[in-house]
Amino acid sequence: MSADRAVVLLAGKVHPRVRERVEAEFDALSIDAADAGLLSDETRNRIRGVAAATRISAEFIDSLPNLEVIANFGVGYDAVDAAHAATRKVMVTNTPDVLSDEVADTTVGLLLNTVRELPKAEAYLRAGRWVTEGAYPLTSLTLRGRTIGIFGLGRIGLEIARRLEAFGLSIHYHTRTKRSDVAYTWHEKLIDMARAVDTLVVIVPGGAATENAVNADVLAALGEQGVLISVGRGSTIDEPALISALADRTIAAAGLDVFADEPNVPQALLDLPNACLLPHVASASVSTRNGMADLVVDNLREWLAGRPAITPVPECASFDREAG
């Protein structure tokens, strides 16, 4: 190891571009999981940065006495105990903005696929049924005339709203506090928004505050013409309640890119004809993931060089070098 280069740990499975850049710019170490037992005492004392897309617990943070920064690959960072890291003055960063457009684009595509059954229509054609059975049945649902409710109007939520507004649709949103920079209709309570709309787009982070927030009551409020689109974290949806709501037509359909126990999707959900399912691909393009990887390493580089973090998470903003 070089005496003048910071030691950065690659914990768990990391994006190839993250690995390539960390190995080029730092003294890199790799372990299969964020487990202090995989590191010697001497090695743990040398680590100043961590790049990861895996769970980083308080215990693991405490096992690295000279840790300065954790760079998380992804906008959501609920797998990192950022609150504990902040008590140690360990900077935590994430990768917002670079994936906002890609996720917003995918969300619109998932909504269209859900209401117009486009994947099912393509499968119908490929199976030769257009020839043998005639035209694909008319879809009972459409995007026309829908009222959109967005649960979470952060960077990505705002991009989704702008795209759907361009479709001529009315936009409502629910956040903890009302935004002053948009004219969309704000609802203080999620269930009140669900009653006011027929299409619910969920793009909030995971964690205790949002776990199972979309429950049976919210789904019932959405109504029999209701469509649920989930592209944030699977933990925000009460999956058993959703399965029941789809099965008994409490709501009309759902499009999901995220699930509670990925990659394990419940068979009951797979069996539902009114569920459109994607394998967590909202940001999964080469260009977007490369941009996320670059931001991970750029955050490490800036913080370890004594400069402000580029994208600190809120828990750590109070001790960011710009704040000091």
N, C-alpha and C positions, 0 to 999 in steps of 0.2 A: 504493500500500500504506500501511496505517496504521502509524505509528511505534510505537504502543503495543500492537499485537497481534502475537502470534507467527506466524511464517510456517510453514505446514504444507503439505507436498507430498502430493498425491493421485497415487500411482504406479500406472499401469496401470488396468485396469477396476475400478472400485469400486462398492459398493452405492449406489443413489441416495440413501438416507437418510444415509449417511456423507458423501457429497458435499454434500447440503443443509445438514447441520449444520456441517461444516467451513467451508463458505463463509459461514455466518452467524456463526460464533464466532471464526474466525481469518482471517488473510490467506492465502487458498488459492491454490496453484499446481497445475497439472495437467500430467502428461506421459504419453505412451502406454505407456511401459515404464520400468522402473527402470534407466535408462541415463544416466550422468553426461554423456555427449556431447550430450544434449538440453537441458542447462542451461549457462548462462554461469557464469563464475567468480564474478561478483558475486552471482548468484542462489543458487548453491550455498552461499556463505558466509552467506546469510540464513536458510537452512532450519533450523528447530529440531525439527520433528516430521515423521514420515512415516506416512500411513495407507495400507495396502496389503493386497491379497490376491494378491500375486505374489511372484516370487523377489526377495529382497533380499540381494545378495552382499556379501562382505567388501569387495570393491573399491568397490561403490557406497556402502557405509557410510563408507569412508575418504575418499570424494570430497566428503563433507559435513562440514566441519571443526567446525561448531557444532551438529551433530545431538545431540539429547537423548533422543528417544524414537521407537520404531517400534511402531505399533499394528497388529497383525495381525488381519485379519478371518477368524476360524476358531479352533477349538481346536487343531488341528494347525498347527504353525509351522515344519515342517521346511524350508520354502522360505526362511526367514529364517536367516541365519548368526548365531544368537543367541549362540553361544560367542564369536565375534569381537566382536560388539556389546558383550558384557560386558567385554571387555578395554579397550574404549574408554569404559566407564561409560555406555553408551547403553542406556537401559531398553527392553526388549522386552515387549510385553503380548499376550495372546491373549483369546479369548472363551469361556471355559468356563462351565458351569452353565446359561446361558440356553438352550442347545440340547440339554441332556442328556435331558430328557423327550421331546422330539420325535424325537430319534435312537433312543431306546430304544423308543418306540412303533412307529416304522417298522421297527426290527429284528424285533420280534415279528410284525408284519404280513408282512415278507419271509419269515420262517421258516414261517409258516402258508401263505403262497402257495406256497412251495417244496415242502412235504410234502403239501399237499392239492390242489395244481395249480389253484388258484382262477382265475388269469388264463386258463389254458388252458380251463377249464370255461366261463368267460364267453364266450370266443371261440367255443367250440363252440355255445353257445346263439345268439349273434349271427349265426353263419353258417347258422342254420336246421337244424343237424344234430340237435338234440333232436327236432324234428318228423320228420325223414326217417330218422334212424338209431336213435332211442330214447335211453334214459338215458345220460349220460356214464359212461364206464367207472369202476369202483371204483378208488380210488387205492391203490397198494401201500404207500404210506407214511402215517404218522400222527404226530401230536405225542404221542399217548398212550404212556406208558411210557418216554419218551426220557430219557436222561441228558445234561445240558448241560455242556459245558466252555467256559468263557469265557477267552479269551486277552486279558488286560488288564482288571483290575478297578479302574479309576479311576472317575471320576464317572459316566461313561456306562455303563461295564461294570457298575457296581453297580446302576444303575437297570434295566438289562436283566435282571440276576440277580433282582432283586425282582419284576419282572413275571413272569418265567418260573417263579419259585418259587410264585407265586400260581396257576399252572396245575397245581400238584402235582408238579412235576418236581424231580429231584435236581440240585444245582448243584455243579460243580467249577470250579476256576480255576487259572490259571498266571500268576504275576507274578514279578518278580525276587526280591522278599521277601514273606514271608507276612504277611497282614494280621491284626491282633489284634482287630479289631472285627467280624468275621464268623465264622460257624460253618461256612461252606462248606468243602469238601475242597480243600486246596491241593496242587499238584504243583510240585516244584522244576523239572522239565523238561517242556517242551511235548510231547515225544513220549510221555512217560509218561501225561500227561493224555489224549492222543489215544487211547491204548490203553484207558483207563478209561471213555471216554464214546462216544456214537454221534452227537453233535451238537456241532460246534465253531463257536463264535461268535468272530470275530476283530475286536477293537476297540482295537488298539494303534496308537500313532502311527507315522508313516513314519520313514525315516532308516536309516543303516547298521546299527544294532543289530537292526532287525527286517526288513531286506530279504530277501525269499524265505524267511522263517522257516517258513512253511507250505509245505514241499517234498514231494517224492515219498514220502519216508520217513514223514512225518507223516500224509499222506493214506492211505498203506497201513495205518498203525496205526489210523486211524479206522475202517476196515473197510467191508465191502460194504453194510452198512445205514447207513453214515455220511452225514451231511449237513453241509456247510460253509456258513456264513453269514459274509460279509465286509462290514463297514460302517465300517472304519477308514481304511486307505490301501491302494490297489491294489498298492503295492510290497511289501507283506508276503506276498503270495501268489505262488508260482512258477507263473505262468499256463500255460506249456507243460505243466508237470507236472499241473496241475489239469485241463487239457483232456484229457490222456491218461487220467487217473484217472476222469473222467466218461465218456469214450468206451468204455473197457474195463470199466466198472462196478466199478473198484476201490473207489469210493464210489458211493452211490446218487444223490445230487443235490447241487446247490449253488445258493445264492441270493447274488447279488453286487450291491452298490450302488456299488462302487468298482473301478477298473481300473488297470492299470499305465501305460497311455498314453491317458489320457482326452483327448478323447471317442472315441478310436479303439478300438473293441472288436474283438478278433480274430474273423474270420468263422467260424473253427472253433468258437469259443465260442457265437456266435449260432446255429450250426447244431445245437447239441446239444439234444435234447428234454428232458434232465434238468437244464437250467440255467435258473434264473429270474433275469432281469436287469433292473436299474433304472438310470436315468441319473444317479447320484449325487444323490439327492433326499432323503436321510435327514433333513436339517434344513430342507428347502425348503418352509417355510410362510411366509406373509407376516409373521405375528406373531413367529416365531422369528428370521427374518432381520432384522427391525426391531430386535429385542432385541440381536442381535449387533452391529448397526450402532451402536446407542446406546452399547454398552459400548466399542467402538472409540474413539468420540469422547470419552466420559467419561474413559477412560484418558489420552488426550491432554490434556484439560482439566486433570485433577488433576496430572499430572506437570509440565506446563508452568507451572502456578501454584505450584509448589514443594511440593506435597503428595504423599503416597505414591501409587504406582500401585495401582489397584484389583485388577488380576489380572496381576501380574508373572509371567513364565515362570521356571522354577527357576534357569536360568543367571544371572538378574539379581537374584534375591532377596537376595543378599549385600549389595548396595548400594542396595536399596530404602530409601526415606527412613524407613520404620518400623524398619529394621534399624540405622540409624545413630543 
